[in-house]
Amino acid sequence: MELDHVVHYVQDLDKARHQYQELGFVMQEGGRHSYGTQNIVTRVHRGYIEPITIVDWDLLRERRPMSMFNKLQEVITGGGGAISFGLSVSSIEQVAEHLRNEGIKFNLRESSIQRHDGTYKSWKYIILEEGPSKWNPFIIDYGVTWEERALRYGAMDYWTISRIVVETQEPEEHGQWVARIVGSSVAPIQGGVRVSIRNGDVDIVNGSAERITRVLFKESDAPIGHIQGLSYGVDS
């Protein structure tokens, strides 16, 4: 299991594209999901960042739980922000068995996206039914290796995520919960805990945002700035 991507909900996708490009990110067209959202992506080492917005609120209400609908409505009307991150796996069935053994409630689903060129892509993923109410990781199985995905999308290693920072009022409890999901451990840091995950650690720190607030890169020339509720910087 490894950190795959950060989901950044934005009010205006075209504006977000421009803001990301201004910081130096190289953007790629995404597509429209089967539940009313549309995205663009910027590739990083073994993963990506996903600016995404709602294009069909009625479809979203129909195909997602009301709690999810209300959460997305709150974050988008509030100016945007990152409220989720994806963890990629090679066998979602094995992960499902791990979660059952841990007593963690979840839903295993399938979804798809229509790309800008008209083709379709589908995948399996796990939505966790417990944990923090404002933010949550989810688990995704694309059915192909990262190397195959990189060839398909022409992905380049522009920058490498060092860690993401999540603000919550219960950092220790939420850190232990994430560690149970990924089968990892927590280590104390100033103001919270760090969960070690392949391809980018997750720092869960004390704060009122209740979402992902920062993405920090390893390279000194990586983008630095703030876009619609999410900050980017270089790890010190």
C-alpha positions as CSV (number, residue, x, y, z in Angstrom):
1,M,0.0,0.0,0.0
2,E,1.4,3.4,-0.9
3,L,0.3,7.0,-1.2
4,D,-1.1,7.4,-4.7
5,H,-2.8,10.8,-5.0
6,V,-4.2,13.8,-3.2
7,V,-7.8,14.8,-4.0
8,H,-8.2,18.6,-4.2
9,Y,-11.8,19.8,-4.5
10,V,-12.0,23.3,-6.2
11,Q,-14.7,25.7,-7.0
12,D,-13.5,26.5,-10.5
13,L,-11.5,23.8,-12.5
14,D,-10.3,26.2,-15.2
15,K,-9.1,28.7,-12.6
16,A,-7.4,25.9,-10.7
17,R,-5.6,24.7,-13.9
18,H,-4.3,28.3,-14.4
19,Q,-3.2,28.5,-10.7
20,Y,-1.4,25.2,-10.8
21,Q,0.4,26.1,-14.0
22,E,1.5,29.4,-12.5
23,L,3.2,27.5,-9.7
24,G,5.0,25.4,-12.3
25,F,2.9,22.2,-12.3
26,V,2.4,20.5,-15.7
27,M,-1.3,19.7,-16.0
28,Q,-3.0,16.9,-18.0
29,E,-6.6,16.6,-18.9
30,G,-8.6,14.2,-16.9
31,G,-12.3,13.4,-17.5
32,R,-15.8,13.1,-16.1
33,H,-16.6,10.5,-13.5
34,S,-19.8,8.5,-13.3
35,Y,-20.9,10.3,-10.1
36,G,-20.9,13.9,-11.3
37,T,-17.4,15.1,-10.9
38,Q,-14.7,16.2,-13.4
39,N,-10.9,16.4,-12.9
40,I,-7.5,17.4,-14.2
41,V,-4.3,15.9,-12.9
42,T,-0.6,16.8,-12.4
43,R,1.8,13.8,-12.2
44,V,4.3,13.4,-9.5
45,H,6.7,10.5,-8.7
46,R,4.6,7.3,-8.6
47,G,1.4,9.3,-8.2
48,Y,-0.5,12.5,-8.9
49,I,-2.5,15.4,-7.5
50,E,-6.1,15.6,-8.6
51,P,-7.9,19.0,-8.8
52,I,-11.5,18.1,-9.1
53,T,-14.9,19.8,-9.1
54,I,-18.6,19.0,-9.1
55,V,-20.3,19.4,-12.6
56,D,-23.5,17.6,-11.8
57,W,-24.8,18.1,-8.3
58,D,-28.0,16.1,-9.0
59,L,-26.0,13.1,-10.1
60,L,-23.7,13.4,-7.1
61,R,-26.7,13.4,-4.8
62,E,-28.2,10.4,-6.6
63,R,-25.0,8.3,-6.5
64,R,-23.3,9.3,-3.3
65,P,-24.5,9.2,0.4
66,M,-26.0,12.4,1.7
67,S,-23.2,12.7,4.2
68,M,-20.7,12.8,1.3
69,F,-22.8,15.2,-0.7
70,N,-23.0,17.6,2.3
71,K,-19.3,17.4,2.9
72,L,-18.4,18.2,-0.7
73,Q,-20.9,21.0,-0.8
74,E,-19.3,22.5,2.4
75,V,-15.7,22.3,1.2
76,I,-16.5,23.7,-2.3
77,T,-18.7,26.6,-1.1
78,G,-16.1,27.3,1.5
79,G,-13.4,28.0,-1.2
80,G,-12.1,24.5,-1.9
81,G,-9.7,22.2,-0.1
82,A,-8.2,18.7,0.0
83,I,-10.3,16.3,2.1
84,S,-9.1,12.9,0.9
85,F,-6.1,11.0,-0.3
86,G,-5.9,7.7,-2.2
87,L,-3.8,4.7,-1.3
88,S,-3.0,2.4,-4.1
89,V,-2.8,-1.4,-3.8
90,S,-2.2,-4.3,-6.1
91,S,-4.9,-6.6,-4.6
92,I,-7.9,-4.9,-3.1
93,E,-9.3,-8.3,-2.1
94,Q,-6.3,-8.8,0.3
95,V,-6.8,-5.3,1.7
96,A,-10.5,-6.0,2.2
97,E,-9.6,-9.1,4.2
98,H,-7.1,-7.1,6.3
99,L,-9.8,-4.5,7.1
100,R,-12.3,-7.3,8.1
101,N,-9.6,-8.7,10.4
102,E,-9.1,-5.2,11.9
103,G,-12.9,-4.8,12.4
104,I,-12.9,-1.7,10.2
105,K,-16.2,-1.1,8.3
106,F,-15.9,-0.4,4.6
107,N,-17.7,-0.6,1.2
108,L,-16.0,-2.1,-1.9
109,R,-17.1,-0.4,-5.0
110,E,-16.3,0.0,-8.7
111,S,-16.2,3.3,-10.7
112,S,-15.2,4.7,-14.0
113,I,-14.2,7.9,-15.8
114,Q,-14.8,9.1,-19.4
115,R,-11.5,10.7,-20.5
116,H,-11.4,13.8,-22.6
117,D,-10.7,11.6,-25.7
118,G,-13.9,9.7,-25.1
119,T,-12.4,6.5,-23.9
120,Y,-13.3,4.9,-20.5
121,K,-11.2,3.7,-17.5
122,S,-12.6,1.8,-14.6
123,W,-11.2,0.7,-11.2
124,K,-12.1,-0.8,-7.8
125,Y,-11.9,1.1,-4.6
126,I,-12.7,0.9,-0.9
127,I,-14.6,3.6,0.9
128,L,-14.1,3.5,4.7
129,E,-17.3,3.9,6.7
130,E,-15.7,5.1,9.9
131,G,-13.0,7.4,11.0
132,P,-12.8,11.2,10.7
133,S,-16.0,12.8,9.5
134,K,-14.4,15.7,7.5
135,W,-11.5,13.8,5.7
136,N,-10.7,10.2,4.9
137,P,-8.3,8.1,3.0
138,F,-9.6,5.6,0.5
139,I,-8.0,2.6,-1.2
140,I,-7.9,2.1,-4.9
141,D,-6.9,-0.8,-7.2
142,Y,-6.4,0.2,-10.8
143,G,-5.9,-3.3,-12.0
144,V,-2.5,-2.5,-13.6
145,T,1.0,-1.7,-12.2
146,W,2.3,1.8,-11.8
147,E,4.8,1.2,-14.6
148,E,1.9,0.3,-17.0
149,R,0.0,3.5,-15.8
150,A,3.1,5.6,-16.4
151,L,3.5,4.3,-20.0
152,R,-0.2,4.9,-20.6
153,Y,-0.2,8.5,-19.4
154,G,3.4,9.5,-20.3
155,A,4.0,10.3,-16.7
156,M,7.2,12.0,-15.7
157,D,8.8,12.3,-12.3
158,Y,8.6,16.1,-11.9
159,W,8.7,16.1,-8.1
160,T,8.4,13.6,-5.2
161,I,6.0,14.0,-2.4
162,S,7.8,13.8,1.0
163,R,4.7,14.0,3.1
164,I,1.2,15.4,3.4
165,V,-0.1,17.3,6.4
166,V,-3.6,16.7,7.8
167,E,-5.0,19.1,10.5
168,T,-7.4,17.6,13.0
169,Q,-8.4,18.1,16.6
170,E,-7.7,14.5,17.4
171,P,-4.3,13.8,15.8
172,E,-3.3,10.8,18.0
173,E,-6.6,9.0,17.6
174,H,-6.8,9.6,13.9
175,G,-3.1,8.7,13.4
176,Q,-3.6,5.4,15.1
177,W,-6.7,4.8,12.9
178,V,-4.8,5.5,9.7
179,A,-1.9,3.3,10.9
180,R,-4.4,0.4,11.4
181,I,-5.6,0.8,7.8
182,V,-2.2,0.8,6.2
183,G,-0.6,-1.7,8.6
184,S,2.0,0.8,9.7
185,S,3.1,2.5,12.9
186,V,2.9,6.0,14.3
187,A,5.7,8.2,15.5
188,P,5.4,11.3,17.7
189,I,6.2,14.7,16.0
190,Q,5.7,18.2,17.2
191,G,1.9,18.8,17.5
192,G,0.9,15.3,16.4
193,V,2.0,12.0,14.9
194,R,3.5,10.7,11.6
195,V,2.2,7.6,9.9
196,S,4.8,6.0,7.7
197,I,3.5,5.1,4.3
198,R,5.4,4.1,1.1
199,N,5.8,7.0,-1.3
200,G,4.9,9.8,1.2
201,D,4.3,9.9,4.9
202,V,1.2,11.4,6.5
203,D,1.6,13.9,9.3
204,I,-1.6,14.3,11.4
205,V,-1.3,17.4,13.5
206,N,-3.4,19.4,15.8
207,G,-5.5,22.1,14.0
208,S,-9.0,23.2,13.2
209,A,-9.0,22.7,9.4
210,E,-10.1,19.1,9.5
211,R,-8.6,18.4,6.1
212,I,-5.2,18.1,4.2
213,T,-3.6,21.5,4.4
214,R,-0.2,21.0,2.9
215,V,1.7,18.9,0.4
216,L,5.5,19.0,0.8
217,F,8.0,17.9,-1.8
218,K,11.6,16.6,-1.5
219,E,13.1,18.6,-4.3
220,S,14.3,22.2,-3.6
221,D,12.9,23.5,-6.9
222,A,9.4,22.2,-6.3
223,P,6.4,24.5,-6.4
224,I,5.6,26.7,-3.5
225,G,2.3,28.5,-3.1
226,H,-1.4,28.2,-2.1
227,I,-4.3,27.1,-4.3
228,Q,-8.0,27.1,-3.2
229,G,-7.4,25.8,0.3
230,L,-4.3,23.7,-0.3
231,S,-0.6,24.8,0.2
232,Y,2.5,23.4,-1.5
233,G,6.0,23.7,-0.3
234,V,9.4,22.1,0.1
235,D,10.1,19.8,3.0
236,S,12.8,21.1,5.4
